[in-house]
């Protein structure tokens, strides 16, 4: 039954994979700021002061979003 591998070989392979994963740099991530949490969002008139247009949903976002203080 050549399709089977030894437990020790599997553990060694997994340990090697985990070592490779630990060496990979983390992604450069930025937290998303939803419209309702953005300083440019005017909730009174459902308006984005930056883009100057109305939004149907306050859970939208764009790359210019900045969290309210």
C-alpha positions as a Markdown table, in Angstrom:
| # | Residue | x | y | z |
|---|---|---|---|---|
| 1 | Unk | 0.0 | 0.0 | 0.0 |
| 2 | Unk | 2.3 | 2.7 | -1.3 |
| 3 | Unk | -0.5 | 5.4 | -1.0 |
| 4 | Unk | -0.1 | 5.6 | 2.7 |
| 5 | Unk | 2.6 | 7.7 | 4.5 |
| 6 | Unk | 4.2 | 7.3 | 7.9 |
| 7 | Unk | 2.9 | 9.5 | 10.7 |
| 8 | Unk | 6.3 | 10.8 | 11.3 |
| 9 | Unk | 6.7 | 11.9 | 7.7 |
| 10 | Unk | 3.3 | 13.7 | 7.8 |
| 11 | Unk | 4.3 | 15.5 | 11.0 |
| 12 | Unk | 7.6 | 16.5 | 9.5 |
| 13 | Unk | 5.9 | 17.9 | 6.4 |
| 14 | Unk | 3.4 | 19.8 | 8.4 |
| 15 | Unk | 6.1 | 21.3 | 10.7 |
| 16 | Unk | 8.0 | 22.4 | 7.6 |
| 17 | Unk | 4.9 | 24.1 | 6.2 |
| 18 | Unk | 4.2 | 25.9 | 9.5 |
| 19 | Unk | 7.7 | 27.1 | 9.5 |
| 20 | Unk | 7.2 | 28.6 | 6.0 |
| 21 | Unk | 3.9 | 30.2 | 7.0 |
| 22 | Unk | 5.5 | 31.8 | 10.1 |
| 23 | Unk | 8.2 | 33.4 | 7.9 |
| 24 | Unk | 5.7 | 35.1 | 5.5 |
| 25 | Unk | 5.2 | 38.8 | 6.2 |
| 26 | Unk | 1.8 | 39.9 | 7.2 |
| 27 | Unk | -0.4 | 41.8 | 4.7 |
| 28 | Unk | -0.5 | 45.6 | 4.7 |
| 29 | Unk | -4.1 | 46.0 | 5.7 |
| 30 | Unk | -6.2 | 49.0 | 6.5 |
| 31 | Unk | -9.5 | 48.9 | 8.4 |
| 32 | Unk | -12.5 | 49.8 | 6.3 |
| 33 | Unk | -14.4 | 52.9 | 7.5 |
| 34 | Unk | -18.1 | 52.6 | 6.7 |
| 35 | Unk | -20.0 | 55.8 | 5.6 |
| 36 | Unk | -22.0 | 56.0 | 8.8 |
| 37 | Unk | -18.7 | 56.1 | 10.8 |
| 38 | Unk | -16.9 | 58.5 | 8.4 |
| 39 | Unk | -16.3 | 62.2 | 9.2 |
| 40 | Unk | -17.6 | 63.1 | 5.7 |
| 41 | Unk | -21.0 | 61.5 | 6.3 |
| 42 | Unk | -23.9 | 63.8 | 7.0 |
| 43 | Unk | -26.6 | 61.5 | 8.5 |
| 44 | Unk | -29.2 | 64.3 | 8.5 |
| 45 | Unk | -29.5 | 64.4 | 4.7 |
| 46 | Unk | -27.9 | 61.0 | 3.9 |
| 47 | Unk | -25.1 | 62.9 | 2.1 |
| 48 | Unk | -21.3 | 62.5 | 1.6 |
| 49 | Unk | -19.7 | 65.9 | 2.1 |
| 50 | Unk | -16.6 | 64.7 | 0.2 |
| 51 | Unk | -18.3 | 63.3 | -2.8 |
| 52 | Unk | -21.4 | 65.5 | -2.8 |
| 53 | Unk | -23.9 | 62.9 | -3.6 |
| 54 | Unk | -26.6 | 60.9 | -1.7 |
| 55 | Unk | -26.0 | 57.4 | -0.7 |
| 56 | Unk | -28.7 | 54.7 | -0.4 |
| 57 | Unk | -26.9 | 52.8 | 2.3 |
| 58 | Unk | -24.9 | 54.1 | 5.2 |
| 59 | Unk | -22.9 | 50.9 | 5.3 |
| 60 | Unk | -21.1 | 51.7 | 2.1 |
| 61 | Unk | -17.4 | 52.8 | 2.0 |
| 62 | Unk | -14.8 | 54.3 | -0.2 |
| 63 | Unk | -11.0 | 54.6 | -0.1 |
| 64 | Unk | -11.2 | 58.2 | 1.3 |
| 65 | Unk | -13.1 | 57.2 | 4.5 |
| 66 | Unk | -11.8 | 58.7 | 7.7 |
| 67 | Unk | -13.3 | 57.7 | 11.1 |
| 68 | Unk | -15.1 | 60.4 | 13.1 |
| 69 | Unk | -13.3 | 61.5 | 16.2 |
